[in-house]
Amino acid sequence: METNYVTRDNFGMYANSASGPGPALMGADTLLGNDVYNKDGEDLGDIKEFMIDMASGKIAYAVLSFGGLLGMGDKLFAVPWAALALDTTNKRFTLNVLKDALKDAPGFDKDHWPAMSDRTWASGVHKFYGTPYSAE
């Protein structure tokens, strides 16, 4: 079963497309666990966490879980928020990365999180996903 913002809508925010916040303003808890696919329809995993830049108040990264079986052996990736697109037709996120290429992306495991505020680390991650990086 796919996990998406409609199936995780605990408060009925998206039950009626004629009213409610719509896809332009969404609840963070509703988006946790959402599936991420690439444009070729390959399943890349699901969103486990959001990393918020506390200075700007904006989401800096979505943490994507990929690989493994039943949560064991999966690898985590900090995907720049700008690299993700919300696919409102299929109710999921898209990421413009081939599944095979994701295996070589800068990632980490749940017991060894990177220093995400480190400029060198962040610059490398943004370069991989082709998104601009601003240290401001």
C-alpha positions in Angstrom: 0.0 0.0 0.0 1.3 3.4 -0.9 1.7 5.9 1.8 0.8 9.4 0.9 -0.6 12.6 2.3 -4.2 11.5 1.7 -3.8 8.2 3.6 -2.0 10.0 6.5 -4.5 12.8 6.8 -5.5 12.3 10.4 -7.5 15.6 10.6 -9.4 15.6 7.3 -7.4 18.4 5.8 -7.3 16.9 2.3 -10.6 15.0 2.4 -12.4 17.6 0.3 -10.4 19.1 -2.6 -12.8 22.1 -2.8 -11.8 23.3 0.7 -9.0 23.0 3.2 -5.3 24.0 2.9 -4.7 22.2 -0.4 -1.2 21.2 -1.7 0.3 24.7 -1.4 0.3 24.5 2.5 0.6 21.1 4.0 1.0 19.6 7.5 4.4 18.2 8.2 3.1 15.2 10.1 0.9 14.4 7.1 4.0 14.3 4.8 6.1 12.0 7.0 6.2 8.5 5.6 5.2 9.7 2.1 6.6 7.7 -0.8 9.2 9.2 -3.1 9.4 8.1 -6.7 11.5 9.3 -9.6 10.1 10.3 -13.0 10.6 6.8 -14.4 8.2 5.5 -11.7 10.9 3.8 -9.6 10.2 3.7 -5.9 13.0 5.5 -4.1 11.8 5.1 -0.5 9.9 7.2 1.9 10.3 10.3 4.0 11.4 9.7 7.6 12.1 13.2 8.9 12.3 16.9 8.0 15.3 19.0 9.0 14.3 22.6 9.6 16.7 25.5 9.3 16.0 27.2 12.6 17.4 30.5 11.4 15.2 30.8 8.3 12.3 28.7 9.5 12.3 26.8 6.2 12.7 23.1 5.6 16.3 22.4 4.6 16.1 18.7 4.0 13.7 15.8 3.8 15.4 12.6 5.2 14.7 9.8 2.7 15.0 6.1 3.6 16.0 3.8 0.8 16.9 0.2 0.6 16.8 -2.4 3.3 14.0 -4.7 4.3 11.4 -3.8 6.9 13.5 -0.9 8.1 16.6 -3.0 8.5 19.7 -2.1 6.5 18.2 1.0 4.9 20.3 4.0 4.1 19.2 7.5 4.9 19.7 10.5 2.6 19.3 14.2 3.4 17.6 15.4 0.2 17.5 19.2 -0.3 13.9 20.4 -0.1 14.3 22.1 -3.4 15.1 18.8 -5.1 11.7 17.3 -4.3 8.5 18.0 -6.1 5.0 17.2 -4.9 3.1 15.0 -7.4 -0.5 15.9 -6.6 -1.9 13.5 -9.2 -0.2 10.4 -7.6 -0.1 11.9 -4.1 3.6 11.4 -3.6 6.9 13.2 -4.0 9.2 12.9 -7.0 12.9 13.2 -7.0 14.9 13.5 -10.3 17.4 10.8 -9.5 17.8 7.3 -11.0 17.5 4.5 -8.5 20.9 3.2 -9.3 22.4 6.7 -8.9 20.9 7.0 -5.5 23.0 4.1 -4.3 26.0 6.4 -4.8 24.5 9.5 -3.2 25.9 10.9 0.0 24.0 9.1 2.7 24.3 7.9 6.3 22.8 5.3 8.7 20.5 6.0 11.5 23.3 5.7 14.1 25.7 8.1 12.4 24.0 11.3 11.3 26.1 13.9 9.6 26.7 17.4 10.8 24.1 18.9 8.5 25.0 22.5 9.3 28.6 21.9 8.1 29.0 24.0 4.9 31.3 21.4 3.2 28.9 18.6 3.8 25.9 20.7 2.7 27.6 21.9 -0.5 28.4 18.3 -1.5 24.8 17.2 -1.0 23.4 20.1 -2.9 25.9 19.4 -5.7 24.8 15.8 -6.0 21.1 16.7 -6.3 21.7 19.7 -8.6 20.2 22.3 -6.2 21.7 25.7 -5.3 23.3 25.9 -1.9 23.3 29.1 0.1 25.3 29.2 3.4 23.3 32.2 4.5 
